[in-house]
Amino acid sequence: MHELLAFRSSSSSSSCCCCCWHAETIVGVNKYRLNVQEQVDVLEIDNSRVREQQVARINNIKQTRDNTKVFLLMFVHFASILSMFDIICH
């Protein structure tokens, strides 16, 4: 396995030009590595399945909601915002 090195420009050094590079220590990658690597549990998520579930849930909400009630609530909310704006501006 090859060793991964991270590099950065040493532009802060007055004696060196921007083409000079120095290796940067990354603990666990290129220095101070463990002799035995721990097993890390990784949660795998099926994004297409999650998306399908979300779309199905949204479609169910759209089909079962009372659109008149939604419209009226949105209108009341918008009217209250306008009245607050009118109070603030006058």
C-alpha positions, 0 to 999 in steps of 0.5 A: 500500500502506498503512503499518501502525502499531503503537500502545501506551498511554502510561499511564506518562506522568503528564500524559497519560490512558490515551486517548492513543496514540503510534506505535511504530517497527517496523523494516521495517514503518513505518520503515527499509523496504527499497527492494527487497523480497527474495523469501522462500521459503515451505514450503507443507505440505498439512496434510490429507495429512500427517494422512492419512499419520500416521493410516495409520502409526498404524493400521499400527502398531496392526494389526502390533504384538503386543498381549500383548507391549505389555500385558506391557511396560506392566505391568512398567513400571507395577510398577517405578514402584510399587516405586520409589514404595514405596521412596521412601515407606517 
